[in-house]
Amino acid sequence: MKPLFPTRYHLSGAALAVLLTVSPLAQAEISRGAVMASTCFACHGTDGKSTGAIPSIYGIPADSLIATMKAFREDLRAATVMNRHAKGYTDEEIVHIANYLSNIK
């Protein structure tokens, strides 16, 4: 009798097939930092280039972004919402986000 749902082996094979069809360049472009930073763009604009009152985060060096995010997280820098957002990230995640944002071309 054929199972109703695919087994983990079927799912693993499907995942592998998808990875093999994605170009190496596309695989390199999708990073943990890119995924997490994408949530920043809702307020800070596409690729961090704000067109409104919210500051742009495009082109800021990673070490500055890391220090700023940690200051928000530890309530050492005043904010309306950034301190709440920053509290949701670990040190490692902040580094991933900052590295991605600082390297957007």
N, CA, C and O atoms as a Tinker XYZ file with bonds, in Angstrom:
   420  protein
     1  N      0.835000   -1.177000    0.000000    73     2
     2  CA     0.000000    0.000000    0.000000    64     1     3
     3  C      0.883000    1.246000    0.000000    63     2     4     5
     4  O      1.856000    1.317000    0.751000    81     3
     5  N      0.555000    2.211000   -0.825000    73     3     6
     6  CA     1.326000    3.452000   -0.945000    64     5     7
     7  C      0.971000    4.373000    0.223000    63     6     8     9
     8  O     -0.207000    4.550000    0.534000    81     7
     9  N      2.008000    4.975000    0.890000    73     7    10
    10  CA     1.723000    5.854000    2.008000    64     9    11
    11  C      1.004000    7.131000    1.532000    63    10    12    13
    12  O      1.199000    7.588000    0.406000    81    11
    13  N      0.172000    7.689000    2.420000    73    11    14
    14  CA    -0.566000    8.900000    2.088000    64    13    15
    15  C      0.340000   10.128000    2.029000    63    14    16    17
    16  O      0.114000   11.046000    1.240000    81    15
    17  N      1.351000   10.129000    2.863000    73    15    18
    18  CA     2.240000   11.283000    2.932000    64    17    19
    19  C      3.660000   10.849000    2.589000    63    18    20    21
    20  O      4.053000    9.722000    2.889000    81    19
    21  N      4.430000   11.731000    1.965000    73    19    22
    22  CA     5.808000   11.364000    1.628000    64    21    23
    23  C      6.633000   11.145000    2.891000    63    22    24    25
    24  O      6.416000   11.790000    3.917000    81    23
    25  N      7.556000   10.246000    2.794000    73    23    26
    26  CA     8.442000    9.998000    3.928000    64    25    27
    27  C      9.523000   11.041000    3.946000    63    26    28    29
    28  O      9.643000   11.844000    3.021000    81    27
    29  N     10.318000   11.032000    5.007000    73    27    30
    30  CA    11.400000   12.012000    5.088000    64    29    31
    31  C     12.412000   11.807000    3.965000    63    30    32    33
    32  O     13.083000   12.756000    3.560000    81    31
    33  N     12.529000   10.587000    3.461000    73    31    34
    34  CA    13.453000   10.330000    2.369000    64    33    35
    35  C     12.968000   10.996000    1.085000    63    34    36    37
    36  O     13.767000   11.522000    0.311000    81    35
    37  N     11.668000   10.970000    0.868000    73    35    38
    38  CA    11.115000   11.654000   -0.295000    64    37    39
    39  C     11.325000   13.153000   -0.168000    63    38    40    41
    40  O     11.688000   13.814000   -1.142000    81    39
    41  N     11.101000   13.695000    1.024000    73    39    42
    42  CA    11.285000   15.128000    1.237000    64    41    43
    43  C     12.746000   15.513000    1.089000    63    42    44    45
    44  O     13.050000   16.553000    0.504000    81    43
    45  N     13.646000   14.707000    1.599000    73    43    46
    46  CA    15.069000   14.997000    1.469000    64    45    47
    47  C     15.482000   14.996000    0.004000    63    46    48    49
    48  O     16.252000   15.853000   -0.429000    81    47
    49  N     14.979000   14.053000   -0.743000    73    47    50
    50  CA    15.281000   13.983000   -2.168000    64    49    51
    51  C     14.739000   15.194000   -2.907000    63    50    52    53
    52  O     15.391000   15.724000   -3.807000    81    51
    53  N     13.546000   15.629000   -2.527000    73    51    54
    54  CA    12.960000   16.814000   -3.158000    64    53    55
    55  C     13.775000   18.054000   -2.827000    63    54    56    57
    56  O     14.008000   18.891000   -3.699000    81    55
    57  N     14.208000   18.181000   -1.585000    73    55    58
    58  CA    15.023000   19.328000   -1.188000    64    57    59
    59  C     16.347000   19.328000   -1.939000    63    58    60    61
    60  O     16.811000   20.378000   -2.383000    81    59
    61  N     16.944000   18.181000   -2.079000    73    59    62
    62  CA    18.204000   18.068000   -2.805000    64    61    63
    63  C     18.012000   18.444000   -4.273000    63    62    64    65
    64  O     18.851000   19.131000   -4.855000    81    63
    65  N     16.936000   18.005000   -4.856000    73    63    66
    66  CA    16.663000   18.334000   -6.255000    64    65    67
    67  C     16.523000   19.837000   -6.447000    63    66    68    69
    68  O     17.017000   20.384000   -7.433000    81    67
    69  N     15.852000   20.513000   -5.512000    73    67    70
    70  CA    15.707000   21.968000   -5.597000    64    69    71
    71  C     17.067000   22.641000   -5.480000    63    70    72    73
    72  O     17.370000   23.552000   -6.251000    81    71
    73  N     17.883000   22.213000   -4.538000    73    71    74
    74  CA    19.206000   22.810000   -4.365000    64    73    75
    75  C     20.088000   22.622000   -5.589000    63    74    76    77
    76  O     20.864000   23.509000   -5.945000    81    75
    77  N     19.967000   21.478000   -6.224000    73    75    78
    78  CA    20.793000   21.208000   -7.397000    64    77    79
    79  C     20.363000   22.034000   -8.605000    63    78    80    81
    80  O     21.166000   22.270000   -9.508000    81    79
    81  N     19.102000   22.478000   -8.634000    73    79    82
    82  CA    18.629000   23.267000   -9.763000    64    81    83
    83  C     18.884000   24.758000   -9.577000    63    82    84    85
    84  O     18.769000   25.520000  -10.538000    81    83
    85  N     19.230000   25.196000   -8.361000    73    83    86
    86  CA    19.530000   26.599000   -8.100000    64    85    87
    87  C     21.005000   26.828000   -8.412000    63    86    88    89
    88  O     21.864000   26.044000   -8.008000    81    87
    89  N     21.289000   27.900000   -9.129000    73    87    90
    90  CA    22.677000   28.183000   -9.505000    64    89    91
    91  C     23.519000   28.458000   -8.269000    63    90    92    93
    92  O     22.993000   28.907000   -7.251000    81    91
    93  N     24.825000   28.195000   -8.347000    73    91    94
    94  CA    25.707000   28.493000   -7.209000    64    93    95
    95  C     25.667000   29.960000   -6.811000    63    94    96    97
    96  O     25.764000   30.280000   -5.626000    81    95
    97  N     25.524000   30.862000   -7.788000    73    95    98
    98  CA    25.445000   32.284000   -7.483000    64    97    99
    99  C     24.201000   32.587000   -6.651000    63    98   100   101
   100  O     24.267000   33.343000   -5.682000    81    99
   101  N     23.077000   32.002000   -7.027000    73    99   102
   102  CA    21.842000   32.229000   -6.275000    64   101   103
   103  C     21.960000   31.651000   -4.873000    63   102   104   105
   104  O     21.467000   32.250000   -3.917000    81   103
   105  N     22.603000   30.501000   -4.734000    73   103   106
   106  CA    22.787000   29.907000   -3.418000    64   105   107
   107  C     23.646000   30.807000   -2.540000    63   106   108   109
   108  O     23.373000   30.945000   -1.348000    81   107
   109  N     24.676000   31.417000   -3.106000    73   107   110
   110  CA    25.574000   32.278000   -2.343000    64   109   111
   111  C     24.865000   33.552000   -1.904000    63   110   112   113
   112  O     25.183000   34.105000   -0.851000    81   111
   113  N     23.912000   34.023000   -2.698000    73   111   114
   114  CA    23.217000   35.264000   -2.387000    64   113   115
   115  C     22.203000   35.100000   -1.259000    63   114   116   117
   116  O     21.866000   36.074000   -0.586000    81   115
   117  N     21.725000   33.906000   -1.051000    73   115   118
   118  CA    20.739000   33.675000    0.003000    64   117   119
   119  C     21.497000   33.302000    1.271000    63   118   120   121
   120  O     22.048000   32.206000    1.377000    81   119
   121  N     21.519000   34.215000    2.220000    73   119   122
   122  CA    22.237000   33.974000    3.459000    64   121   123
   123  C     21.308000   34.195000    4.640000    63   122   124   125
   124  O     20.217000   34.749000    4.500000    81   123
   125  N     21.751000   33.761000    5.781000    73   123   126
   126  CA    20.981000   33.959000    7.011000    64   125   127
   127  C     20.786000   35.453000    7.260000    63   126   128   129
   128  O     19.696000   35.885000    7.636000    81   127
   129  N     21.836000   36.237000    7.052000    73   127   130
   130  CA    21.741000   37.679000    7.237000    64   129   131
   131  C     20.735000   38.314000    6.300000    63   130   132   133
   132  O     19.992000   39.212000    6.697000    81   131
   133  N     20.705000   37.849000    5.051000    73   131   134
   134  CA    19.765000   38.392000    4.067000    64   133   135
   135  C     18.327000   38.122000    4.478000    63   134   136   137
   136  O     17.464000   38.991000    4.357000    81   135
   137  N     18.080000   36.928000    4.959000    73   135   138
   138  CA    16.726000   36.570000    5.374000    64   137   139
   139  C     16.292000   37.425000    6.559000    63   138   140   141
   140  O     15.186000   37.966000    6.564000    81   139
   141  N     17.157000   37.549000    7.559000    73   139   142
   142  CA    16.799000   38.335000    8.745000    64   141   143
   143  C     16.714000   39.822000    8.428000    63   142   144   145
   144  O     15.830000   40.506000    8.943000    81   143
   145  N     17.611000   40.336000    7.594000    73   143   146
   146  CA    17.609000   41.764000    7.260000    64   145   147
   147  C     16.408000   42.161000    6.430000    63   146   148   149
   148  O     16.030000   43.333000    6.410000    81   147
   149  N     15.807000   41.215000    5.751000    73   147   150
   150  CA    14.652000   41.552000    4.916000    64   149   151
   151  C     13.518000   42.163000    5.730000    63   150   152   153
   152  O     12.725000   42.937000    5.194000    81   151
   153  N     13.430000   41.831000    7.009000    73   151   154
   154  CA    12.384000   42.422000    7.847000    64   153   155
   155  C     12.661000   43.899000    8.124000    63   154   156   157
   156  O     11.730000   44.652000    8.409000    81   155
   157  N     13.902000   44.317000    8.045000    73   155   158
   158  CA    14.279000   45.723000    8.282000    64   157   159
   159  C     13.732000   46.628000    7.183000    63   158   160   161
   160  O     13.453000   47.804000    7.419000    81   159
   161  N     13.581000   46.075000    5.984000    73   159   162
   162  CA    13.239000   46.875000    4.823000    64   161   163
   163  C     11.802000   47.393000    4.859000    63   162   164   165
   164  O     11.476000   48.340000    4.143000    81   163
   165  N     10.952000   46.800000    5.665000    73   163   166
   166  CA     9.577000   47.288000    5.777000    64   165   167
   167  C      9.553000   48.729000    6.285000    63   166   168   169
   168  O      8.716000   49.525000    5.859000    81   167
   169  N     10.460000   49.060000    7.185000    73   167   170
   170  CA    10.524000   50.420000    7.736000    64   169   171
   171  C     11.655000   51.249000    7.145000    63   170   172   173
   172  O     11.492000   52.441000    6.886000    81   171
   173  N     12.802000   50.613000    6.934000    73   171   174
   174  CA    14.002000   51.338000    6.505000    64   173   175
   175  C     14.141000   51.427000    4.991000    63   174   176   177
   176  O     15.142000   51.949000    4.500000    81   175
   177  N     13.167000   50.934000    4.246000    73   175   178
   178  CA    13.171000   51.034000    2.793000    64   177   179
   179  C     13.900000   49.885000    2.121000    63   178   180   181
   180  O     14.666000   49.155000    2.749000    81   179
   181  N     13.643000   49.744000    0.828000    73   179   182
   182  CA    14.268000   48.691000    0.032000    64   181   183
   183  C     15.788000   48.778000    0.151000    63   182   184   185
   184  O     16.385000   49.832000   -0.067000    81   183
   185  N     16.393000   47.654000    0.499000    73   183   186
   186  CA    17.843000   47.565000    0.705000    64   185   187
   187  C     18.348000   48.556000    1.752000    63   186   188   189
   188  O     19.527000   48.910000    1.760000    81   187
   189  N     17.452000   49.000000    2.633000    73   187   190
   190  CA    17.845000   49.905000    3.704000    64   189   191
   191  C     17.931000   51.358000    3.300000    63   190   192   193
   192  O     18.431000   52.186000    4.062000    81   191
   193  N     17.448000   51.684000    2.101000    73   191   194
   194  CA    17.481000   53.064000    1.592000    64   193   195
   195  C     16.124000   53.715000    1.857000    63   194   196   197
   196  O     15.200000   53.609000    1.050000    81   195
   197  N     16.025000   54.382000    2.989000    73   195   198
   198  CA    14.771000   54.993000    3.401000    64   197   199
   199  C     14.464000   56.229000    2.574000    63   198   200   201
   200  O     15.362000   56.991000    2.216000    81   199
   201  N     13.197000   56.416000    2.279000    73   199   202
   202  CA    12.758000   57.613000    1.568000    64   201   203
   203  C     11.924000   58.507000    2.479000    63   202   204   205
   204  O     11.394000   59.528000    2.042000    81   203
   205  N     11.810000   58.119000    3.742000    73   203   206
   206  CA    10.971000   58.877000    4.664000    64   205   207
   207  C     11.730000   59.320000    5.893000    63   206   208   209
   208  O     12.940000   59.544000    5.853000    81   207
   209  N     11.001000   59.444000    6.985000    73   207   210
   210  CA    11.565000   59.948000    8.238000    64   209   211
   211  C     12.438000   58.918000    8.950000    63   210   212   213
   212  O     13.294000   59.286000    9.754000    81   211
   213  N     12.235000   57.648000    8.667000    73   211   214
   214  CA    13.026000   56.594000    9.306000    64   213   215
   215  C     14.408000   56.580000    8.659000    63   214   216   217
   216  O     14.513000   56.626000    7.433000    81   215
   217  N     15.472000   56.518000    9.466000    73   215   218
   218  CA    16.831000   56.593000    8.902000    64   217   219
   219  C     17.164000   55.442000    7.953000    63   218   220   221
   220  O     16.692000   54.318000    8.121000    81   219
   221  N     17.984000   55.752000    6.960000    73   219   222
   222  CA    18.521000   54.718000    6.075000    64   221   223
   223  C     19.556000   53.918000    6.850000    63   222   224   225
   224  O     20.255000   54.459000    7.707000    81   223
   225  N     19.650000   52.640000    6.549000    73   223   226
   226  CA    20.669000   51.789000    7.158000    64   225   227
   227  C     21.617000   51.255000    6.089000    63   226   228   229
   228  O     22.480000   50.422000    6.369000    81   227
   229  N     21.449000   51.734000    4.884000    73   227   230
   230  CA    22.275000   51.354000    3.742000    64   229   231
   231  C     23.665000   51.969000    3.887000    63   230   232   233
   232  O     23.793000   53.156000    4.184000    81   231
   233  N     24.699000   51.165000    3.678000    73   231   234
   234  CA    26.059000   51.668000    3.639000    64   233   235
   235  C     26.714000   51.931000    4.977000    63   234   236   237
   236  O     27.840000   52.426000    5.017000    81   235
   237  N     26.052000   51.619000    6.063000    73   235   238
   238  CA    26.652000   51.815000    7.380000    64   237   239
   239  C     27.600000   50.640000    7.644000    63   238   240   241
   240  O     27.220000   49.491000    7.420000    81   239
   241  N     28.815000   50.902000    8.112000    73   239   242
   242  CA    29.753000   49.806000    8.391000    64   241   243
   243  C     29.192000   48.818000    9.415000    63   242   244   245
   244  O     28.459000   49.203000   10.326000    81   243
   245  N     29.541000   47.555000    9.254000    73   243   246
   246  CA    29.015000   46.489000   10.113000    64   245   247
   247  C     29.279000   46.752000   11.586000    63   246   248   249
   248  O     28.385000   46.551000   12.408000    81   247
   249  N     30.477000   47.195000   11.945000    73   247   250
   250  CA    30.777000   47.402000   13.363000    64   249   251
   251  C     29.901000   48.482000   13.977000    63   250   252   253
   252  O     29.545000   48.396000   15.152000    81   251
   253  N     29.550000   49.495000   13.200000    73   251   254
   254  CA    28.657000   50.545000   13.682000    64   253   255
   255  C     27.228000   50.017000   13.859000    63   254   256   257
   256  O     26.564000   50.324000   14.850000    81   255
   257  N     26.761000   49.218000   12.884000    73   255   258
   258  CA    25.427000   48.616000   12.997000    64   257   259
   259  C     25.337000   47.685000   14.202000    63   258   260   261
   260  O     24.336000   47.676000   14.917000    81   259
   261  N     26.382000   46.908000   14.418000    73   259   262
   262  CA    26.409000   45.975000   15.556000    64   261   263
   263  C     26.326000   46.754000   16.867000    63   262   264   265
   264  O     25.530000   46.416000   17.743000    81   263
   265  N     27.139000   47.785000   16.999000    73   263   266
   266  CA    27.138000   48.588000   18.229000    64   265   267
   267  C     25.781000   49.254000   18.447000    63   266   268   269
   268  O     25.286000   49.303000   19.572000    81   267
   269  N     25.186000   49.762000   17.378000    73   267   270
   270  CA    23.890000   50.425000   17.485000    64   269   271
   271  C     22.796000   49.440000   17.893000    63   270   272   273
   272  O     21.994000   49.733000   18.779000    81   271
   273  N     22.764000   48.277000   17.248000    73   271   274
   274  CA    21.742000   47.279000   17.579000    64   273   275
   275  C     21.880000   46.799000   19.022000    63   274   276   277
   276  O     20.881000   46.616000   19.718000    81   275
   277  N     23.111000   46.598000   19.468000    73   275   278
   278  CA    23.313000   46.161000   20.856000    64   277   279
   279  C     22.907000   47.262000   21.831000    63   278   280   281
   280  O     22.368000   46.970000   22.898000    81   279
   281  N     23.158000   48.520000   21.482000    73   279   282
   282  CA    22.745000   49.638000   22.341000    64   281   283
   283  C     21.221000   49.711000   22.420000    63   282   284   285
   284  O     20.669000   49.962000   23.491000    81   283
   285  N     20.540000   49.496000   21.300000    73   283   286
   286  CA    19.077000   49.437000   21.319000    64   285   287
   287  C     18.602000   48.287000   22.203000    63   286   288   289
   288  O     17.713000   48.452000   23.037000    81   287
   289  N     19.206000   47.131000   22.006000    73   287   290
   290  CA    18.785000   45.927000   22.744000    64   289   291
   291  C     18.943000   46.089000   24.248000    63   290   292   293
   292  O     18.120000   45.600000   25.021000    81   291
   293  N     20.003000   46.777000   24.659000    73   291   294
   294  CA    20.293000   46.942000   26.088000    64   293   295
   295  C     19.709000   48.232000   26.655000    63   294   296   297
   296  O     20.036000   48.627000   27.773000    81   295
   297  N     18.831000   48.896000   25.870000    73   295   298
   298  CA    18.188000   50.151000   26.276000    64   297   299
   299  C     19.190000   51.246000   26.617000    63   298   300   301
   300  O     18.924000   52.097000   27.466000    81   299
   301  N     20.345000   51.223000   25.952000    73   299   302
   302  CA    21.346000   52.269000   26.126000    64   301   303
   303  C     21.162000   53.379000   25.094000    63   302   304   305
   304  O     21.791000   54.434000   25.187000    81   303
   305  N     20.304000   53.137000   24.122000    73   303   306
   306  CA    19.992000   54.127000   23.102000    64   305   307
   307  C     18.473000   54.238000   23.017000    63   306   308   309
   308  O     17.770000   53.237000   22.877000    81   307
   309  N     17.984000   55.462000   23.105000    73   307   310
   310  CA    16.540000   55.695000   23.076000    64   309   311
   311  C     15.962000   55.355000   21.703000    63   310   312   313
   312  O     16.600000   55.562000   20.671000    81   311
   313  N     14.750000   54.832000   21.719000    73   311   314
   314  CA    14.078000   54.479000   20.470000    64   313   315
   315  C     12.586000   54.344000   20.720000    63   314   316   317
   316  O     12.139000   54.173000   21.855000    81   315
   317  N     11.825000   54.423000   19.635000    73   315   318
   318  CA    10.395000   54.191000   19.761000    64   317   319
   319  C     10.073000   52.706000   19.610000    63   318   320   321
   320  O      9.273000   52.164000   20.373000    81   319
   321  N     10.692000   52.047000   18.629000    73   319   322
   322  CA    10.438000   50.616000   18.427000    64   321   323
   323  C     11.706000   49.775000   18.279000    63   322   324   325
   324  O     11.666000   48.564000   18.496000    81   323
   325  N     12.825000   50.392000   17.915000    73   323   326
   326  CA    14.033000   49.607000   17.640000    64   325   327
   327  C     14.523000   48.823000   18.852000    63   326   328   329
   328  O     15.073000   47.733000   18.694000    81   327
   329  N     14.337000   49.350000   20.045000    73   327   330
   330  CA    14.784000   48.591000   21.215000    64   329   331
   331  C     13.995000   47.288000   21.342000    63   330   332   333
   332  O     14.543000   46.267000   21.756000    81   331
   333  N     12.731000   47.322000   20.993000    73   331   334
   334  CA    11.923000   46.087000   21.047000    64   333   335
   335  C     12.341000   45.115000   19.952000    63   334   336   337
   336  O     12.409000   43.909000   20.190000    81   335
   337  N     12.619000   45.617000   18.767000    73   335   338
   338  CA    13.081000   44.742000   17.682000    64   337   339
   339  C     14.428000   44.109000   18.035000    63   338   340   341
   340  O     14.618000   42.904000   17.873000    81   339
   341  N     15.347000   44.925000   18.511000    73   339   342
   342  CA    16.706000   44.457000   18.799000    64   341   343
   343  C     16.732000   43.380000   19.875000    63   342   344   345
   344  O     17.598000   42.505000   19.850000    81   343
   345  N     15.807000   43.431000   20.808000    73   343   346
   346  CA    15.768000   42.425000   21.880000    64   345   347
   347  C     15.458000   41.031000   21.350000    63   346   348   349
   348  O     15.682000   40.039000   22.044000    81   347
   349  N     14.950000   40.950000   20.138000    73   347   350
   350  CA    14.625000   39.664000   19.542000    64   349   351
   351  C     15.795000   38.965000   18.873000    63   350   352   353
   352  O     15.643000   37.851000   18.371000    81   351
   353  N     16.967000   39.605000   18.857000    73   351   354
   354  CA    18.118000   39.043000   18.161000    64   353   355
   355  C     19.262000   38.704000   19.114000    63   354   356   357
   356  O     19.527000   39.423000   20.077000    81   355
   357  N     19.923000   37.603000   18.824000    73   355   358
   358  CA    21.136000   37.233000   19.563000    64   357   359
   359  C     22.309000   38.022000   19.005000    63   358   360   361
   360  O     22.189000   38.662000   17.961000    81   359
   361  N     23.442000   37.979000   19.694000    73   359   362
   362  CA    24.656000   38.628000   19.190000    64   361   363
   363  C     25.012000   38.099000   17.800000    63   362   364   365
   364  O     25.351000   38.872000   16.903000    81   363
   365  N     24.933000   36.796000   17.630000    73   363   366
   366  CA    25.274000   36.165000   16.344000    64   365   367
   367  C     24.347000   36.651000   15.234000    63   366   368   369
   368  O     24.800000   36.935000   14.126000    81   367
   369  N     23.063000   36.745000   15.525000    73   367   370
   370  CA    22.108000   37.200000   14.516000    64   369   371
   371  C     22.347000   38.663000   14.149000    63   370   372   373
   372  O     22.238000   39.036000   12.981000    81   371
   373  N     22.671000   39.489000   15.140000    73   371   374
   374  CA    22.980000   40.895000   14.872000    64   373   375
   375  C     24.185000   41.001000   13.946000    63   374   376   377
   376  O     24.192000   41.832000   13.038000    81   375
   377  N     25.192000   40.183000   14.161000    73   375   378
   378  CA    26.385000   40.184000   13.300000    64   377   379
   379  C     26.008000   39.784000   11.873000    63   378   380   381
   380  O     26.464000   40.409000   10.915000    81   379
   381  N     25.183000   38.753000   11.723000    73   379   382
   382  CA    24.752000   38.324000   10.384000    64   381   383
   383  C     24.012000   39.456000    9.665000    63   382   384   385
   384  O     24.274000   39.731000    8.494000    81   383
   385  N     23.097000   40.102000   10.367000    73   383   386
   386  CA    22.326000   41.191000    9.775000    64   385   387
   387  C     23.243000   42.346000    9.391000    63   386   388   389
   388  O     23.164000   42.864000    8.277000    81   387
   389  N     24.108000   42.746000   10.310000    73   387   390
   390  CA    25.007000   43.878000   10.057000    64   389   391
   391  C     25.953000   43.587000    8.894000    63   390   392   393
   392  O     26.190000   44.458000    8.057000    81   391
   393  N     26.485000   42.388000    8.837000    73   391   394
   394  CA    27.384000   42.029000    7.729000    64   393   395
   395  C     26.657000   42.079000    6.399000    63   394   396   397
   396  O     27.203000   42.555000    5.404000    81   395
   397  N     25.434000   41.594000    6.380000    73   395   398
   398  CA    24.664000   41.629000    5.136000    64   397   399
   399  C     24.367000   43.073000    4.734000    63   398   400   401
   400  O     24.612000   43.464000    3.593000    81   399
   401  N     23.842000   43.860000    5.666000    73   399   402
   402  CA    23.461000   45.238000    5.354000    64   401   403
   403  C     24.659000   46.076000    4.911000    63   402   404   405
   404  O     24.535000   46.918000    4.022000    81   403
   405  N     25.791000   45.851000    5.515000    73   403   406
   406  CA    26.968000   46.661000    5.178000    64   405   407
   407  C     27.573000   46.290000    3.827000    63   406   408   409
   408  O     28.407000   47.021000    3.294000    81   407
   409  N     27.155000   45.162000    3.279000    73   407   410
   410  CA    27.695000   44.708000    1.987000    64   409   411
   411  C     26.717000   44.789000    0.826000    63   410   412   413
   412  O     27.021000   44.324000   -0.272000    81   411
   413  N     25.541000   45.376000    1.057000    73   411   414
   414  CA    24.585000   45.518000   -0.040000    64   413   415
   415  C     25.167000   46.477000   -1.068000    63   414   416   417
   416  O     25.651000   47.555000   -0.725000    81   415
   417  N     25.115000   46.087000   -2.287000    73   415   418
   418  CA    25.631000   46.934000   -3.390000    64   417   419
   419  C     24.487000   47.473000   -4.206000    63   418   420
   420  O     24.708000   48.203000   -5.172000    81   419
